[in-house]
């Protein structure tokens, strides 16, 4: 399979609906810039994937035809918030499977003023379950759907983890500090958290666009991308011998308010580590109790495969617990408890357990002292606090 590379990118400034250009004009500007950045002509592009949510069918053709008509297939992609990444994934997949040598991924959105709403009120809504889930924490069914969903997620996170409103404000303030240096950003004011907390609501719906050309030639590599649905069979990573320094290979797991245990298990049982045996992952919260379940994981996986009860559960080259020992590093974030740390070390090895504090959700200043007082050899304690992290993150002490 080929290795897809990003050959060029192009982008136009984000704008409010009242100041936005038409979607086809925005798209043409970004496509032209991406082709110029790649040093390519449109005739060299063999497929195009156009991502947008608010627009008529075949808007992608209208956007591309403004640059030129070469007779290539144009696939229109609508997948809500993951529309852009889905278009990019499909373009990358086309290159890596050898279907084409060069593909274009383009995304655009020409929004209406005001908050996001449903478009088709005369048919069952795909958001019906979201509406049910957001009804309890948020209520207010007349509030625009985007505010209910994202606000409900924030409220649920605050209730479950004790997250403070100030934390959300600090995250938004960090984004504003970066935006000051981005000439394409919509909001470029450096807004401190205290001012953000005074906002009752924000009613701005920006338009924006980004395009990328992907081919198999030299250039930056898409190191990891995950298409997440009910299975992890589409996980892919390249080039993959190890994780370069400080997170070059990034794996994003959705829904940060749920535990990572089921996601880690699904990655293991999907055979990801059989395909990429050198891939290393880090999981917190003392491995989400997976080391404690190691024996049962092995037993139940073996029994399930033998029974052929579930089509999705396939044989693996190793036992699930072997992947825990060979492909995972575990931090004790949120579990400042000596027995649990020592048990995990005994299961996966002292070289694979690292110290971490679950800041800011579980901020306990005295836990470092408590961890330092553990009954553990000086050599193993140094691995726990220092040298294991130096190894996995390639930090030079």
QUIRA-V141420 format. One record per backbone hydrogen bond with DSSP energy under -0.5 kcal/mol. NH is the residue of the N-H (numbers start at 0). CO is the residue of the C=O. Records with the same first field share a line. If there is no record, write none. Layout:
NH->CO / CO
This chain:
1->95
3->1
4->214
5->219
6->4 / 212
7->212
9->210
11->208
13->183
14->206
16->204
18->15
19->15 / 16
24->21
25->21
26->22
27->23
28->24
29->25
30->26
31->27
32->28
33->29
34->30
35->31
36->32
37->33
38->34
39->34
43->40
44->41
45->101
46->101
47->72
48->103
49->74
50->48 / 105
51->76
54->52
58->55
61->57
62->58
63->59
64->60
65->61
66->63
67->63
69->67
72->45
74->47 / 72
75->73
76->49
81->78
82->79
85->81
86->82
87->83
88->84
89->85
90->86
91->87
92->88
93->89
94->90
95->91
96->92
97->94
98->93
99->93
102->213
103->46
104->211
105->48
106->209
107->50
108->207
109->53
110->108
120->118
122->119
127->124
130->126
131->127
132->128
133->129
134->130
135->131
136->132
137->133
138->133
142->139
145->115
147->143
148->144
149->145
150->146
151->147
152->148
153->149
154->150
155->151
156->152
157->153
158->154
159->155
160->156
161->157
162->156
166->163
167->163
168->164
169->165
170->166
171->167
172->168
173->169
174->170
175->171
176->172
177->173
178->174
179->175
180->177
181->178
182->180
184->181
187->185
190->188
191->189
194->191
195->191
196->192
197->194
198->195
204->202
205->203
206->14
207->108
208->11
209->106
210->9
211->104
212->7
213->102
214->4
215->100
219->5
221->3
222->220
224->235
227->225
228->226 / 230
234->231
235->224
237->222
243->241
246->243
247->243
249->247
251->249
252->250
257->254
263->259
264->260
265->261
266->262
267->263
268->264
269->265
270->267
271->266
274->270
275->271
278->275
280->326
282->328
285->330
286->283 / 330
287->283 / 284
288->285
289->286
292->288
293->290
296->292
297->293
298->294
299->295
300->296
301->297
302->298
303->299
304->300
305->301
306->302
307->303
308->303
312->309
313->268 / 311
321->318
322->318
323->319
324->320
325->321
326->322
327->323
328->280
329->351
330->282
331->353
334->331
336->334
340->336
341->337
342->338
343->339
344->340
345->341
346->342
347->343
348->343 / 344
351->348
352->349
353->329
354->383
358->356
361->357
362->359
363->361
366->363
367->364
369->365
370->366
371->367
372->368
373->370
375->373
380->376
381->377
382->378
383->379
384->380
385->381
386->381
387->382
389->385
390->386
391->387
392->388
394->389
396->394
